[in-house]
Amino acid sequence: MKKTLVVSYTPREQSNTKKLVDFFVEHAQNKTEITFLDLTKDTPDLLLEKNLNLYVNRNFGGVALNDEEQKILSKNDKMVVQLLDADRIVVASPMYNMSLPATVKAWVDAVIQAGKTFEQTENGPRGLCDGKQALVLMTSGSDFTIEPLKSMNFATPLLNACLGLMGITTENSTAFGLQQYPDKVESMLAMCKEEIKAVSEKWY
Ligand SMILES: Cc1cc2nc3c(=O)[nH]c(=O)nc-3n(C[C@H](O)[C@H](O)[C@H](O)COP(=O)(O)O)c2cc1C
């Protein structure tokens, strides 16, 4: 049975993004072994002076860390192990300020690790997660499917590019414009659910 990691950041009560995650889980739970990473409860460590330098020294410099230093990196390292263990990944998040919520970006910064999920080559970075596939579920208040906002969507392109850097191929199901089109909320979510169902059927 394939393993699936569901990474979600849906802190708002009545979150519409959570409705999409719940639909995925309901549809897929008997077909795959699911591990959940709720970023609102299990928040990655931001890369600050101490852990950033330990990470750089270890992953780029080949420096062996002692147990105490290794422990400082252990929370984010555990997220890398979780990702490497999964065949399929669902990342669900609202758009915040045209980009990813900081907590979701912190997860990206935690799991993109040199020597673990990508490696540097003379031709640039090469992903080490070949064969893994991801589904990005995202909602927004305004319609980012058309200009002038379309070219200001730094959320899904960023997530797709970061997953791609690790060698993970990505599909997106988005409901962009839930506040702009209040009458269309249910139909937009229904369309996403159809897409989620199709991806789930393809995956498992
Ligand atoms: C802090 C914050 C920032 C947001 N920034 C944007 C934005 O830049 N563009 C947009 O269209 N919607 C923005 N929104 C609206 C949310 O993306 C939208 O309501 C989304 O559907 C919320 O998802 P949820 O129901 O899962 O909480 C923002 C909402 C919050 C709370």
The ligand as an SDF file (V2000), in Angstrom:
LIG
                    3D

 31 33  0  0  0  0  0  0  0  0999 V2000
   -3.5050   36.6610    6.9340 C   0  0  0  0  0  0  0  0  0  0  0  0
   -4.3260   36.4840    5.6860 C   0  0  0  0  0  0  0  0  0  0  0  0
   -3.7960   36.8810    4.4750 C   0  0  0  0  0  0  0  0  0  0  0  0
   -4.5210   36.6860    3.3040 C   0  0  0  0  0  0  0  0  0  0  0  0
   -3.9870   37.0690    2.1080 N   0  0  0  0  0  0  0  0  0  0  0  0
   -4.6880   36.8790    0.9760 C   0  0  0  0  0  0  0  0  0  0  0  0
   -4.1710   37.2840   -0.3000 C   0  0  0  0  0  0  0  0  0  0  0  0
   -3.0620   37.7740   -0.4330 O   0  0  0  0  0  0  0  0  0  0  0  0
   -4.9360   37.0820   -1.3930 N   0  0  0  0  0  0  0  0  0  0  0  0
   -6.1860   36.5480   -1.3090 C   0  0  0  0  0  0  0  0  0  0  0  0
   -6.8350   36.4020   -2.3260 O   0  0  0  0  0  0  0  0  0  0  0  0
   -6.6870   36.1260   -0.1400 N   0  0  0  0  0  0  0  0  0  0  0  0
   -5.9700   36.2940    0.9960 C   0  0  0  0  0  0  0  0  0  0  0  0
   -6.4890   35.8960    2.1900 N   0  0  0  0  0  0  0  0  0  0  0  0
   -7.7800   35.2000    2.1930 C   0  0  0  0  0  0  0  0  0  0  0  0
   -7.5930   33.7090    2.2610 C   0  0  0  0  0  0  0  0  0  0  0  0
   -6.5990   33.2510    1.3670 O   0  0  0  0  0  0  0  0  0  0  0  0
   -8.8920   33.0020    1.9000 C   0  0  0  0  0  0  0  0  0  0  0  0
   -9.9440   33.4760    2.6840 O   0  0  0  0  0  0  0  0  0  0  0  0
   -8.7290   31.5090    2.0590 C   0  0  0  0  0  0  0  0  0  0  0  0
   -9.7660   30.8670    1.3930 O   0  0  0  0  0  0  0  0  0  0  0  0
   -8.7280   31.1380    3.5330 C   0  0  0  0  0  0  0  0  0  0  0  0
   -8.6490   29.7550    3.6610 O   0  0  0  0  0  0  0  0  0  0  0  0
   -9.3150   29.0100    4.8770 P   0  0  0  0  0  0  0  0  0  0  0  0
  -10.8000   29.0680    4.6850 O   0  0  0  0  0  0  0  0  0  0  0  0
   -8.7740   27.6360    4.7760 O   0  0  0  0  0  0  0  0  0  0  0  0
   -8.8710   29.7220    6.1120 O   0  0  0  0  0  0  0  0  0  0  0  0
   -5.8020   36.1040    3.3680 C   0  0  0  0  0  0  0  0  0  0  0  0
   -6.3230   35.7130    4.5950 C   0  0  0  0  0  0  0  0  0  0  0  0
   -5.6080   35.9010    5.7480 C   0  0  0  0  0  0  0  0  0  0  0  0
   -6.1840   35.4560    7.0550 C   0  0  0  0  0  0  0  0  0  0  0  0
  1  2  1  0
  2  3  1  0
  2 30  2  0
  3  4  2  0
  4  5  1  0
  4 28  1  0
  5  6  2  0
  6  7  1  0
  6 13  1  0
  7  8  2  0
  7  9  1  0
  9 10  1  0
 10 11  2  0
 10 12  1  0
 12 13  2  0
 13 14  1  0
 14 15  1  0
 14 28  1  0
 15 16  1  0
 16 17  1  0
 16 18  1  0
 18 19  1  0
 18 20  1  0
 20 21  1  0
 20 22  1  0
 22 23  1  0
 23 24  1  0
 24 25  2  0
 24 26  1  0
 24 27  1  0
 28 29  2  0
 29 30  1  0
 30 31  1  0
M  END
$$$$
